[in-house]
Amino acid sequence: MNYRNLGKWGLKVSEVALGSWVTDLAGAQAQELALQTVNAAFDAGVNFFDCADAYSGGAAERFLGRALKEHRRSEYVVSSKVFFPMGPGANEWGLSRKHIIEQLDNTLKNMGLDYLDLYFCHRFDPTTPVEETMQALSDMVAAGKILYYGVSEWSPVQIEEALAATRELHLRPLSVIQPQYHMMDRYIEDEIMGICERNGVGITVFSPLAQGLLTGKYRKGAPLPAGSRATWQADRQINALLTDDNLDKVERLAKVADGLGIPLSVLALAWILRRKQVTSVITGASKPAQLESNVKASGYIIPQDALDEIEEILDYHPFVRKIG
């Protein structure tokens, strides 16, 4: 496993991380398999474990906290997020100072930790001044409850506003973002990567395998694989990716991977890690075998001729959004 600095900061994070978004915790057998996967991640050199308060209504945080207790605190980097409703009350969602502090305390209690390494604002809150949010997060760094903070799915303008607020108010810096990024969604290349590089902000991307599309399990004209995410995911995000165009690209990308002698998933992850701006790819794995395959992407260098072929297959046309 290779490790990268979190942007310009000193924290070292494994190139491949393990996320908890779709971890199955329904029943003792599922939880045992999830625990085996966490332990397999440690054995493979993974040191970054991502979670969120909203995952499984807090159950994912509690499970991860129990799993991590088997390891020394200095061995791992753990993150969580805040924004989505955690109750019916008017102040039980968003990025107000009240909700951030209350929910951070609840997350620490769920995980049985004194502090989080990383803490993310899941979404932008238009009902709260960005200065209030950044001040609250900076204060939590000063209090020792988090070490680094950042945002997840924010637009370039919103990220710039947050960075400006930290400078103007002389706050602890925004150090990391967690956006979606994969072969079928390269939006962050247009502006966000440049913003992060100029400001020394690390990028830990989620959904690097396009929710399973880039594993090759979904094929054009074939029925959905039994038990796959497309058969049970409540918001059906993966289904929106299963277009004929995307599935055609998957077929061609799979041939590139076969020619290199690696799984398509490894190709897709290594393709992301080719970008120096990316600190880590947050993968989901429902069993140790999937995790063991994903970690092979760390340190794998895709030959230039294969990169050229991938660019031709993806046929991406960058565009620029005006900021401000």
C-alpha positions as CSV (number, residue, x, y, z in Angstrom):
1,M,0.0,0.0,0.0
2,N,1.2,3.5,-0.9
3,Y,0.4,6.6,1.2
4,R,-0.1,10.2,0.2
5,N,-0.2,13.4,2.1
6,L,-3.6,15.0,2.6
7,G,-3.0,17.9,0.2
8,K,-0.1,20.0,1.5
9,W,-0.7,18.8,5.1
10,G,1.3,16.2,7.1
11,L,-1.4,13.5,7.5
12,K,-0.6,10.3,5.5
13,V,-3.5,8.5,4.1
14,S,-3.6,5.2,2.2
15,E,-4.3,5.5,-1.5
16,V,-7.2,3.1,-1.1
17,A,-9.7,3.6,1.7
18,L,-12.7,1.7,3.0
19,G,-16.0,3.4,3.2
20,S,-19.2,2.5,5.1
21,W,-21.9,3.9,2.8
22,V,-23.4,0.6,1.8
23,T,-22.0,-1.7,4.5
24,D,-24.6,-4.4,5.2
25,L,-25.2,-4.6,9.0
26,A,-28.4,-6.5,8.9
27,G,-27.9,-9.4,11.2
28,A,-24.9,-11.1,13.0
29,Q,-23.6,-12.9,9.9
30,A,-23.5,-9.6,7.9
31,Q,-21.8,-7.8,10.7
32,E,-19.2,-10.6,11.0
33,L,-18.5,-10.4,7.3
34,A,-18.1,-6.6,7.6
35,L,-15.7,-7.0,10.5
36,Q,-13.6,-9.4,8.4
37,T,-13.5,-6.8,5.7
38,V,-12.3,-4.1,8.0
39,N,-9.6,-6.5,9.4
40,A,-8.6,-7.4,5.8
41,A,-8.2,-3.7,5.0
42,F,-5.8,-3.3,7.9
43,D,-3.9,-6.4,6.8
44,A,-3.6,-4.8,3.3
45,G,-2.2,-1.5,4.7
46,V,-5.4,0.5,4.5
47,N,-5.4,3.2,7.2
48,F,-8.3,5.4,6.2
49,F,-11.9,4.5,7.1
50,D,-14.8,6.7,6.1
51,C,-18.2,7.0,7.6
52,A,-21.1,9.4,8.2
53,D,-23.7,10.0,10.9
54,A,-26.5,9.4,8.4
55,Y,-25.3,5.9,7.3
56,S,-27.7,3.4,8.6
57,G,-29.0,5.9,11.1
58,G,-25.9,5.9,13.2
59,A,-25.4,2.1,13.1
60,A,-22.5,2.3,10.7
61,E,-20.6,4.7,13.1
62,R,-21.3,2.4,16.0
63,F,-20.1,-0.7,14.1
64,L,-17.0,1.0,12.8
65,G,-16.1,2.2,16.3
66,R,-16.3,-1.3,17.6
67,A,-14.2,-2.7,14.7
68,L,-11.5,0.0,15.2
69,K,-11.2,-0.7,18.9
70,E,-9.1,-3.8,18.0
71,H,-6.4,-1.5,16.6
72,R,-4.1,1.2,18.0
73,R,-5.5,4.7,17.5
74,S,-2.3,5.8,15.8
75,E,-2.8,3.1,13.2
76,Y,-5.9,4.6,11.5
77,V,-7.5,7.7,10.1
78,V,-11.2,7.9,10.6
79,S,-13.8,10.3,9.2
80,S,-17.4,11.2,9.5
81,K,-19.8,13.8,8.1
82,V,-22.6,16.1,9.1
83,F,-25.6,17.7,7.3
84,F,-28.5,15.3,6.8
85,P,-31.5,15.1,9.2
86,M,-30.9,13.0,12.3
87,G,-34.3,13.7,13.8
88,P,-37.6,15.6,13.2
89,G,-36.5,18.9,14.9
90,A,-35.9,22.2,13.1
91,N,-32.2,22.1,14.3
92,E,-31.5,18.5,13.7
93,W,-30.1,18.9,10.2
94,G,-27.8,21.4,8.3
95,L,-24.6,23.1,9.2
96,S,-25.5,25.5,12.0
97,R,-23.1,25.7,14.9
98,K,-25.7,24.0,17.1
99,H,-26.2,21.0,14.8
100,I,-22.5,20.6,14.1
101,I,-21.4,20.6,17.7
102,E,-24.3,18.3,18.9
103,Q,-23.8,15.9,16.0
104,L,-20.1,15.7,16.3
105,D,-20.5,14.8,20.0
106,N,-23.0,12.1,19.1
107,T,-20.6,10.8,16.4
108,L,-17.7,10.6,18.9
109,K,-20.0,8.8,21.3
110,N,-21.1,6.4,18.6
111,M,-17.6,5.5,17.7
112,G,-16.2,5.6,21.2
113,L,-13.5,8.1,20.2
114,D,-12.0,11.2,21.7
115,Y,-11.5,12.8,18.2
116,L,-12.0,12.4,14.5
117,D,-9.1,12.7,12.1
118,L,-11.4,14.2,9.3
119,Y,-14.8,15.7,9.5
120,F,-16.8,16.7,6.4
121,C,-19.9,18.9,5.6
122,H,-21.9,16.4,3.6
123,R,-23.8,19.1,1.6
124,F,-23.9,22.9,1.4
125,D,-26.5,24.5,3.7
126,P,-28.1,27.6,2.1
127,T,-29.9,28.4,5.4
128,T,-26.6,29.0,7.3
129,P,-23.9,31.6,6.6
130,V,-20.7,29.8,5.5
131,E,-18.8,31.9,8.1
132,E,-20.9,30.3,10.9
133,T,-20.1,26.8,9.6
134,M,-16.4,27.4,9.1
135,Q,-16.1,29.1,12.5
136,A,-17.8,26.1,14.2
137,L,-15.5,23.6,12.5
138,S,-12.4,25.7,13.3
139,D,-13.4,25.8,16.9
140,M,-13.8,22.0,17.0
141,V,-10.2,21.7,15.7
142,A,-9.1,24.1,18.5
143,A,-11.0,22.0,21.0
144,G,-9.2,18.8,19.8
145,K,-12.4,17.1,18.7
146,I,-11.3,17.0,15.0
147,L,-7.9,17.3,13.4
148,Y,-8.8,18.3,9.8
149,Y,-12.1,19.4,8.3
150,G,-13.5,19.8,4.8
151,V,-16.6,19.5,2.6
152,S,-18.1,16.9,0.4
153,E,-20.5,17.6,-2.5
154,W,-20.0,21.4,-2.8
155,S,-19.8,23.4,-6.0
156,P,-16.6,25.3,-7.0
157,V,-18.2,28.6,-5.9
158,Q,-19.2,27.2,-2.5
159,I,-15.7,25.8,-1.9
160,E,-14.1,29.2,-2.8
161,E,-16.5,30.9,-0.4
162,A,-15.5,28.6,2.4
163,L,-11.8,29.1,1.7
164,A,-12.3,32.8,1.6
165,A,-14.1,32.7,5.0
166,T,-11.3,30.8,6.6
167,R,-8.8,33.4,5.4
168,E,-10.8,36.4,6.3
169,L,-11.6,35.2,9.8
170,H,-8.1,33.7,10.4
171,L,-9.6,30.2,11.0
172,R,-8.0,26.8,11.1
173,P,-7.8,25.9,7.3
174,L,-10.2,23.8,5.3
175,S,-7.9,20.9,4.4
176,V,-9.8,18.3,2.4
177,I,-12.8,17.7,0.2
178,Q,-14.7,14.5,-0.6
179,P,-16.4,14.7,-4.0
180,Q,-17.7,12.1,-6.4
181,Y,-15.2,11.2,-9.1
182,H,-14.9,8.3,-11.5
183,M,-14.5,7.6,-15.2
184,M,-18.1,8.4,-16.0
185,D,-18.2,11.6,-13.8
186,R,-15.1,13.8,-14.3
187,Y,-16.7,17.1,-13.2
188,I,-14.1,17.9,-10.6
189,E,-11.3,18.0,-13.2
190,D,-12.7,21.2,-14.7
191,E,-12.4,23.6,-11.7
192,I,-12.3,21.8,-8.3
193,M,-9.0,20.0,-8.8
194,G,-7.4,23.3,-9.6
195,I,-8.9,25.1,-6.6
196,C,-7.6,22.3,-4.4
197,E,-4.1,22.2,-5.9
198,R,-3.8,26.0,-5.5
199,N,-4.9,25.9,-1.8
200,G,-3.2,22.7,-0.8
201,V,-6.5,20.9,-0.2
202,G,-6.5,17.1,-0.2
203,I,-9.1,15.2,-2.3
204,T,-10.6,11.9,-1.1
205,V,-13.0,10.7,-3.7
206,F,-16.1,8.6,-3.2
207,S,-17.9,6.3,-5.6
208,P,-14.7,5.7,-7.6
209,L,-16.2,2.6,-9.2
210,A,-19.5,4.4,-10.2
211,Q,-21.4,2.4,-7.7
212,G,-20.4,-0.9,-9.2
213,L,-20.7,0.0,-12.9
214,L,-16.9,-0.1,-13.3
215,T,-16.5,-3.5,-11.8
216,G,-17.9,-5.0,-15.0
217,K,-20.8,-6.8,-13.2
218,Y,-23.4,-4.9,-15.3
219,R,-23.4,-5.8,-19.0
220,K,-25.5,-4.6,-21.9
221,G,-28.4,-6.8,-22.6
222,A,-27.8,-8.9,-19.5
223,P,-30.2,-9.1,-16.5
224,L,-29.2,-7.3,-13.3
225,P,-27.0,-9.6,-11.2
226,A,-28.9,-11.1,-8.2
227,G,-28.2,-9.1,-5.1
228,S,-26.4,-6.3,-6.9
229,R,-26.9,-2.7,-5.8
230,A,-29.2,-2.0,-8.8
231,T,-31.7,-4.5,-7.3
232,W,-32.0,-3.0,-3.9
233,Q,-30.6,0.5,-3.6
234,A,-33.4,2.8,-2.4
235,D,-32.5,5.9,-4.4
236,R,-31.6,3.9,-7.5
237,Q,-28.5,6.0,-8.2
238,I,-26.8,3.1,-9.9
239,N,-29.7,2.6,-12.3
240,A,-29.3,6.1,-13.7
241,L,-25.7,5.1,-14.7
242,L,-26.8,1.9,-16.6
243,T,-27.2,3.7,-20.0
244,D,-26.4,2.0,-23.3
245,D,-23.6,4.5,-23.8
246,N,-22.0,3.8,-20.4
247,L,-22.4,0.0,-20.8
248,D,-20.7,0.2,-24.2
249,K,-17.8,2.1,-22.6
250,V,-17.6,-0.6,-19.9
251,E,-17.3,-3.3,-22.6
252,R,-14.4,-1.4,-24.2
253,L,-12.7,-0.5,-20.9
254,A,-12.9,-4.2,-19.8
255,K,-10.9,-5.2,-22.9
256,V,-8.2,-2.6,-22.0
257,A,-8.1,-4.1,-18.5
258,D,-7.9,-7.7,-19.9
259,G,-5.0,-6.6,-22.1
260,L,-3.2,-5.4,-19.0
261,G,-4.0,-8.5,-17.0
262,I,-5.9,-6.7,-14.3
263,P,-9.6,-6.5,-13.2
264,L,-11.6,-3.5,-14.5
265,S,-12.0,-2.3,-11.0
266,V,-8.3,-2.0,-10.5
267,L,-8.0,-0.2,-13.8
268,A,-10.7,2.3,-12.8
269,L,-9.1,3.0,-9.4
270,A,-5.6,3.3,-10.7
271,W,-6.9,5.7,-13.4
272,I,-8.1,8.0,-10.6
273,L,-4.9,7.7,-8.6
274,R,-3.0,8.8,-11.7
275,R,-3.9,12.4,-10.7
276,K,-1.5,13.8,-8.1
277,Q,-4.3,16.0,-6.7
278,V,-6.1,12.9,-5.4
279,T,-5.1,11.7,-1.9
280,S,-7.3,8.6,-1.7
281,V,-10.1,6.6,-3.3
282,I,-12.9,5.6,-0.9
283,T,-14.1,2.1,-1.9
284,G,-17.0,0.1,-0.7
285,A,-16.4,-3.7,-0.1
286,S,-19.0,-6.2,1.1
287,K,-16.5,-9.0,1.6
288,P,-12.7,-9.3,2.1
289,A,-12.1,-10.6,-1.5
290,Q,-13.4,-7.3,-3.0
291,L,-11.2,-5.3,-0.7
292,E,-8.2,-7.4,-1.5
293,S,-8.8,-6.8,-5.2
294,N,-9.3,-3.0,-4.8
295,V,-6.0,-2.5,-3.0
296,K,-4.1,-3.8,-6.0
297,A,-4.7,-0.4,-7.6
298,S,-2.3,1.3,-5.1
299,G,1.0,1.8,-6.9
300,Y,-0.2,0.4,-10.2
301,I,0.9,2.6,-13.1
302,I,-1.2,2.5,-16.2
303,P,0.9,2.5,-19.4
304,Q,0.6,5.6,-21.5
305,D,-0.8,3.8,-24.5
306,A,-3.6,2.4,-22.3
307,L,-4.3,5.8,-20.9
308,D,-4.6,7.2,-24.4
309,E,-7.0,4.4,-25.3
310,I,-9.1,5.1,-22.2
311,E,-9.3,8.8,-23.1
312,E,-10.6,7.9,-26.5
313,I,-13.2,5.5,-25.0
314,L,-14.4,8.0,-22.4
315,D,-14.5,10.9,-25.0
316,Y,-14.7,13.5,-22.2
317,H,-15.2,17.2,-23.2
318,P,-14.1,19.5,-20.4
319,F,-16.1,22.6,-19.7
320,V,-15.5,25.6,-17.3
321,R,-18.0,27.1,-14.8
322,K,-17.5,30.8,-14.0
323,I,-16.8,31.2,-10.3
324,G,-18.3,34.3,-8.6
